[in-house]
Amino acid sequence: MSLTMCRVCANPLSQPDFDRPAPAQSSIRTVLPVATQVYVCRMCGHVQSPDLPALKDFYDTQYRISLDVDGHDQLYENAAGEQVFRTQYQAEIIGRLDVPQGARVLDFGAGKATTLQRFADLRPDVDAHVFDVSSDYVDHWNTWVQPGNQATYTLPEEWVGRFDFITAHFVLEHVAAPVEVLESLARALAPGGRVFFSVPNVETNTGDLLVVDHLSHFTRPSLERFLARAGLLAERIDEDLFHGAFVVVARSGENQPVTQPNPSHLTDVLVRWQALLDNLATRKLEGPVAIYGAGFYGSVIATCLAGQASIFLDQNPYLQGSTHLDLPVGHPGACPKDVRTVVVGLNPARAHEILGDGSPWLPEGADLLFLDALA
Ligand SMILES: [Zn+2]
């Protein structure tokens, strides 16, 4: 058996703190035939999952985020009836960060680079560059990024010291060697340049622990040590800007971690997830059953319920009318009247807030079942 080491501090890790047999959930809502294992590092507070088999191939050919539907986007916020899409919100955040006039900007792990495209629409002075570990996106990039500013698979040597601003939106949680990758981004900075990245915050979005292609689950202490190891100084590590995520702005410099790790808090969270999933897998719900939310949490629920659910309900117009895990996805307003149980497939930390007091679409006599009632 190979020795497992912490991806942030290289501390040896022994037994997984969570180990559940296949199937597992991916971040793109697919089900993968691998076990879900999670390790908590007692040294730095980082949380991690094993490499996926054939990781390179997964991103090269299977991870086609938002490619199949033009204009597809992930719904970021839906409280108070307001719909904001993720790339739009990310572009707004960057817009507030005083990116210098004429800046050379790189979107690393760009996918379609929709965020940078939206930002460049507002700021035509910036010199946009894109990079990803797949060539799937080149056709889309060609519509707005000049070919000399595109790279795939490895960062070109001539990009060292080039960029005033580098973005990596929800990328670093996917990579096998995050310190190495962040070091390569630090090297690509021009003097005075900044790296802007976001990663899920496992403490406010605990379902992230179950996402098997998120090889790292960052905590504040592990993030501070991660930046220090890559030679970056944090200007800010923000937990409030983006729900369930850390938003980091950093530049080259010495960094002293200040937050103490709290590994037992995370092992407790894993124990609660284990209980919740066992409860869901053995519970007989009054049917027909609908699942509110066809995103990550809804997918976990559908997999656990093994055939008990008959429909997903979701506010995202890009998902309505599609099928997911062999179930139709409909607007909540179109919930079949005979549904007796609606399981709420939203981040338990925010589900009550998102649904608010009223669920006018809920059929008469149907029950709403929240995940936090099952743990
Ligand atoms: Zn560690």
Boltz pocket constraint, residues with backbone or C-beta under 6 A from the ligand:
constraints:
  - pocket:
      binder: B
      contacts: [[A, 6], [A, 7], [A, 8], [A, 9], [A, 10], [A, 11], [A, 41], [A, 42], [A, 43], [A, 44], [A, 45], [A, 46]]
      max_distance: 6.0
